[in-house]
Amino acid sequence: MATRLWRLKPSGLLRCPFASGFCSGGATAGAGRQAQLEQLTRARQADGIRHIILNNPRKRNALSLSMLKCLRDDILHDIESKALRVIIITAEGPVFSAGHDLKELSSEQDMKHHTEVFETCTEVMTLLQKLPVPVIAQVNGLATAAGCQLVASCDIAVASEKSRFATPGVKVGLFCSTPAVAVGRALPRKVALEMLFTGEPISAQDALLHGLLSRVVPEDKLEEETMKIAHKICETSRSVVALGKATFYRQMALGLDDAYRMTSQVMVDNLTLKDGQEGIEAFIQKRKPIWSHTVDRACK
């Protein structure tokens, strides 16, 4: 049914090895590999907002295989909880993310490892749009290659005026084919292809103009403006937002007639939700709605 579109279906890939807490915290200091993973991201959650911070500025927050796995685990931690309303992804240091760790992509690693890197990256990027909560990229600096892909894959992206975006793989002989999937869907074709063919960065203002970003703000206002969006989302019904997000991405892949047919049915299904009726009743009664944040039905 349409009201179930947002539910995240478990698969063999979507596993969090640190079920007791975030990848970036809560685990015991024992195994070296686990400790290494814990250092790559930091996560905290308060008032419905989860911050995930890429935390390897010395390596320009490269999306190494370990970083990707840790990011995935922080994203998926307790993802179905009603207490989680929005995720913000940000980074330490002057570089949001420089993309893949090229040392992992050298001939020193075999094809099996290379395949795992790109499959894991694809999993993380596609996961963002399947989540039941909105994901916001908060960018303050350079985002290149898979880092630019990460920004393009988020539902909303807010950046500081100094931020820049690029897909420079062509300059080192590795065309940004996987970043092109997300970038090519966020930007007009000719803008995306110029970035891909030349590897040259675009400014935050150009990224905003062409649709890669939602907002560009002064650096000292970046967190404040991002949090304003997050708090507005927290005022809404989690279940209604989840349904709406899933429906939006699904209809984008359909033709016009099929999209209207599908979304019309979703609107009807939305009205059967308890929160769907609560919002309408609250509007008529001129009061604030009291959301259940569930998929419980108000009527049959």
C-alpha positions as CSV (number, residue, x, y, z in Angstrom):
1,M,0.0,0.0,0.0
2,A,1.1,3.6,-0.6
3,T,1.2,4.3,3.1
4,R,4.0,1.7,3.4
5,L,6.2,3.1,0.7
6,W,8.6,4.7,3.1
7,R,9.4,1.6,5.2
8,L,13.1,0.7,4.9
9,K,13.3,-3.0,3.9
10,P,16.3,-4.8,5.4
11,S,18.7,-6.5,3.0
12,G,22.0,-8.3,3.2
13,L,23.9,-5.1,2.8
14,L,22.0,-2.9,5.2
15,R,23.5,-4.2,8.5
16,C,24.9,-2.1,11.3
17,P,27.6,-4.1,13.2
18,F,27.4,-1.8,16.2
19,A,23.8,-2.4,17.1
20,S,24.3,-1.1,20.6
21,G,25.1,2.4,19.5
22,F,26.4,4.7,16.8
23,C,29.4,3.7,14.9
24,S,31.1,6.8,16.2
25,G,30.4,6.1,19.9
26,G,29.1,3.7,22.5
27,A,31.3,0.8,21.5
28,T,34.0,-0.7,23.7
29,A,37.6,0.1,23.1
30,G,38.9,-3.3,22.0
31,A,39.4,-4.4,18.5
32,G,41.7,-2.2,16.5
33,R,39.5,-2.1,13.4
34,Q,36.4,-1.1,15.4
35,A,38.4,1.7,17.1
36,Q,39.6,2.9,13.7
37,L,36.0,3.0,12.4
38,E,34.9,5.0,15.4
39,Q,37.3,7.8,14.7
40,L,36.1,8.5,11.2
41,T,32.7,9.9,12.1
42,R,31.0,11.4,15.1
43,A,27.3,11.4,15.7
44,R,24.9,13.0,18.2
45,Q,21.2,13.3,18.5
46,A,19.0,15.8,20.3
47,D,15.4,17.0,19.9
48,G,14.8,14.8,16.9
49,I,17.9,15.9,14.9
50,R,20.8,13.6,14.3
51,H,24.1,15.2,13.4
52,I,26.6,13.0,11.6
53,I,30.1,14.6,11.3
54,L,32.7,13.3,8.9
55,N,35.7,13.4,11.2
56,N,38.9,12.8,9.2
57,P,40.0,16.3,8.2
58,R,43.7,15.2,7.9
59,K,42.7,13.1,4.9
60,R,40.2,15.7,3.6
61,N,37.3,13.5,4.9
62,A,38.0,11.0,2.1
63,L,35.1,8.5,1.7
64,S,37.3,5.5,2.3
65,L,35.7,2.1,2.6
66,S,35.9,2.4,6.4
67,M,34.4,5.9,6.3
68,L,31.5,4.8,4.1
69,K,30.7,1.8,6.4
70,C,30.8,4.1,9.5
71,L,28.6,6.7,7.8
72,R,26.2,3.9,6.8
73,D,26.0,2.6,10.4
74,D,25.4,6.1,11.8
75,I,22.6,6.7,9.3
76,L,20.9,3.4,10.0
77,H,21.2,3.4,13.8
78,D,17.7,3.2,15.3
79,I,16.3,4.6,12.0
80,E,12.7,3.6,12.7
81,S,12.6,5.4,16.0
82,K,9.9,8.1,16.2
83,A,12.4,10.2,18.1
84,L,14.4,10.7,14.9
85,R,13.0,13.3,12.6
86,V,15.9,14.6,10.4
87,I,19.6,13.8,9.7
88,I,22.2,16.5,9.1
89,I,25.5,15.4,7.5
90,T,28.4,17.8,8.0
91,A,32.2,17.7,8.3
92,E,35.2,18.8,10.3
93,G,37.8,20.9,8.6
94,P,38.0,23.0,5.4
95,V,37.0,20.2,3.1
96,F,33.5,18.6,3.3
97,S,34.8,15.5,1.5
98,A,37.4,15.0,-1.2
99,G,35.7,11.8,-2.4
100,H,37.2,8.4,-2.5
101,D,40.6,7.6,-1.0
102,L,42.7,7.2,-4.2
103,K,45.2,5.0,-2.3
104,E,42.4,2.4,-2.0
105,L,41.8,2.5,-5.8
106,S,45.5,1.9,-6.8
107,S,46.8,-1.3,-8.2
108,E,48.0,-2.2,-4.7
109,Q,44.4,-3.3,-4.0
110,D,42.7,-6.0,-6.1
111,M,39.5,-5.7,-8.2
112,K,37.5,-7.3,-5.4
113,H,38.4,-4.5,-3.0
114,H,37.7,-1.9,-5.7
115,T,34.3,-3.4,-6.3
116,E,33.5,-3.4,-2.6
117,V,34.4,0.3,-2.4
118,F,32.0,1.3,-5.2
119,E,29.2,-1.0,-4.2
120,T,29.3,0.3,-0.6
121,C,29.4,3.9,-1.8
122,T,26.4,3.2,-4.1
123,E,24.6,1.6,-1.2
124,V,25.1,4.7,1.0
125,M,24.1,7.2,-1.7
126,T,20.9,5.3,-2.7
127,L,20.1,4.7,1.0
128,L,19.7,8.4,1.7
129,Q,16.6,8.7,-0.5
130,K,15.1,5.5,0.9
131,L,15.2,6.7,4.5
132,P,11.9,7.7,6.2
133,V,13.4,11.0,7.4
134,P,14.9,13.9,5.4
135,V,18.6,14.2,5.1
136,I,20.3,17.6,4.9
137,A,23.9,18.2,3.8
138,Q,25.6,21.1,5.6
139,V,28.6,22.1,3.6
140,N,31.3,24.4,4.6
141,G,34.2,24.0,2.1
142,L,35.2,21.9,-0.8
143,A,33.1,18.9,-1.9
144,T,34.6,16.9,-4.8
145,A,34.0,13.6,-6.6
146,A,32.1,11.2,-4.3
147,G,31.9,14.1,-1.8
148,C,30.0,16.1,-4.4
149,Q,27.9,13.0,-5.0
150,L,27.1,12.9,-1.3
151,V,25.8,16.4,-1.4
152,A,23.7,15.7,-4.5
153,S,22.3,12.6,-2.9
154,C,20.9,14.4,0.1
155,D,17.3,15.7,0.1
156,I,18.3,19.2,1.0
157,A,21.8,20.9,0.9
158,V,22.8,24.1,2.6
159,A,26.3,25.6,1.9
160,S,28.4,28.5,3.0
161,E,29.4,31.1,0.4
162,K,33.0,29.9,0.3
163,S,32.0,26.3,-0.6
164,R,32.9,24.8,-4.0
165,F,31.9,21.7,-5.8
166,A,33.7,19.6,-8.4
167,T,34.0,16.2,-10.1
168,P,37.7,16.2,-10.9
169,G,38.2,12.5,-11.5
170,V,39.0,13.1,-15.2
171,K,42.1,14.9,-14.2
172,V,43.6,11.8,-12.6
173,G,42.4,9.4,-15.2
174,L,39.3,8.1,-13.3
175,F,36.1,9.6,-14.7
176,C,33.5,10.4,-12.1
177,S,31.0,8.0,-13.4
178,T,29.3,7.1,-10.2
179,P,29.2,10.7,-8.9
180,A,27.7,11.6,-12.3
181,V,24.6,9.6,-11.4
182,A,23.7,11.9,-8.5
183,V,25.2,15.1,-10.0
184,G,23.5,14.5,-13.4
185,R,20.1,14.1,-11.6
186,A,20.6,17.3,-9.6
187,L,22.0,19.6,-12.3
188,P,21.1,20.4,-15.9
189,R,22.8,18.0,-18.3
190,K,25.2,20.5,-19.9
191,V,26.3,22.0,-16.5
192,A,26.9,18.5,-15.2
193,L,28.9,17.4,-18.2
194,E,31.0,20.6,-18.2
195,M,31.9,19.7,-14.6
196,L,32.6,16.1,-15.5
197,F,34.6,16.8,-18.7
198,T,36.8,19.6,-17.2
199,G,37.0,18.7,-13.6
200,E,36.8,22.4,-12.7
201,P,34.9,23.5,-9.6
202,I,31.8,25.6,-9.5
203,S,31.0,28.2,-6.8
204,A,28.3,27.8,-4.2
205,Q,26.3,30.5,-6.0
206,D,26.5,28.6,-9.3
207,A,25.6,25.4,-7.5
208,L,22.5,27.1,-6.1
209,L,21.6,28.6,-9.4
210,H,21.7,25.2,-11.1
211,G,20.0,23.2,-8.4
212,L,22.7,21.3,-6.5
213,L,22.0,23.4,-3.4
214,S,18.9,24.5,-1.6
215,R,20.5,27.6,0.1
216,V,23.8,29.5,0.2
217,V,24.4,31.5,3.4
218,P,27.3,33.3,5.1
219,E,29.7,31.0,6.9
220,D,28.8,32.3,10.3
221,K,25.1,31.6,9.6
222,L,25.5,28.1,8.2
223,E,24.6,26.1,11.2
224,E,21.8,28.4,12.3
225,E,20.1,28.3,8.9
226,T,20.5,24.6,8.6
227,M,19.0,24.1,12.0
228,K,16.0,26.4,11.1
229,I,15.2,24.0,8.3
230,A,15.6,21.0,10.6
231,H,13.4,22.5,13.3
232,K,10.7,23.2,10.7
233,I,10.7,19.6,9.7
234,C,10.5,18.5,13.3
235,E,7.2,20.4,13.6
236,T,5.5,18.1,11.1
237,S,4.3,14.5,11.3
238,R,7.1,12.0,10.8
239,S,4.8,9.5,9.1
240,V,3.4,12.1,6.7
241,V,6.9,13.3,5.8
242,A,8.0,9.7,5.3
243,L,5.1,9.0,3.0
244,G,5.7,12.2,1.1
245,K,9.4,11.6,0.7
246,A,9.0,8.1,-0.6
247,T,6.2,9.2,-3.0
248,F,8.2,12.1,-4.3
249,Y,11.2,10.0,-5.4
250,R,8.9,7.3,-6.8
251,Q,6.9,9.6,-9.0
252,M,10.0,11.2,-10.4
253,A,10.8,8.0,-12.2
254,L,7.3,7.8,-13.8
255,G,5.7,9.4,-16.8
256,L,3.3,12.3,-16.2
257,D,0.1,10.4,-16.3
258,D,1.4,7.5,-14.2
259,A,2.8,10.0,-11.7
260,Y,-0.5,11.7,-11.2
261,R,-2.3,8.4,-11.0
262,M,0.0,7.1,-8.3
263,T,0.2,10.3,-6.3
264,S,-3.6,10.7,-6.4
265,Q,-4.0,7.3,-4.7
266,V,-1.3,8.3,-2.2
267,M,-3.2,11.4,-1.3
268,V,-6.3,9.2,-0.6
269,D,-4.2,6.9,1.5
270,N,-2.7,9.9,3.3
271,L,-6.2,10.9,4.3
272,T,-6.7,7.5,6.0
273,L,-3.8,8.1,8.4
274,K,-4.5,9.3,11.9
275,D,-2.0,12.2,11.3
276,G,-3.7,13.1,8.0
277,Q,-7.0,13.7,9.7
278,E,-5.4,15.3,12.8
279,G,-3.8,17.9,10.7
280,I,-7.0,18.8,8.9
281,E,-9.0,18.9,12.1
282,A,-6.4,21.1,13.8
283,F,-6.5,23.5,10.9
284,I,-10.3,23.8,11.0
285,Q,-10.3,24.2,14.8
286,K,-7.5,26.7,14.6
287,R,-5.1,24.8,16.9
288,K,-1.8,23.2,16.7
289,P,-1.9,19.5,15.6
290,I,-0.9,16.8,18.0
291,W,1.0,14.3,15.8
292,S,1.1,10.6,16.6
293,H,4.1,10.1,14.1
294,T,2.6,6.6,13.4
295,V,1.0,5.0,10.4
296,D,-2.1,4.2,12.4
297,R,-5.3,4.7,10.5
298,A,-8.0,7.2,11.4
299,C,-10.6,5.6,9.3
300,K,-11.1,2.7,6.9
